[in-house]
């Protein structure tokens, strides 16, 4: 299912995500296209502007977009490594099918990983 406890809807959840990203320069984000099994794995150079990025992407997407997870401090090289890790789930461009490996990663990341652990995750991708 796309709906996930703790996922941040565009209209109401962005403020808390933006506040959490205040000290972050860049991040890798995971967006769900609601009603589909698609996840976008992308990079933003200024994590404080994730709301603007989502709004821009939403303009060209027929499905509502929901922010699932942000890996603060991660950049384009980390994004490429995550794309490679989930290559079997690749649908098109930066979009991936929500298959078992990606689902397990997102479930673990959104429910069991503290901010300190996320920094370790970034370091492990280096």
Secondary structure as UniProt FT lines:
FT   TURN            5..6
FT   STRAND          8..9
FT   HELIX           10..20
FT   TURN            21..23
FT   STRAND          27..33
FT   TURN            34..35
FT   STRAND          38..44
FT   HELIX           47..49
FT   HELIX           50..59
FT   STRAND          65..72
FT   HELIX           76..85
FT   HELIX           87..89
FT   STRAND          90..92
FT   TURN            93..94
FT   STRAND          95..97
FT   HELIX           100..112
FT   HELIX           115..125
//
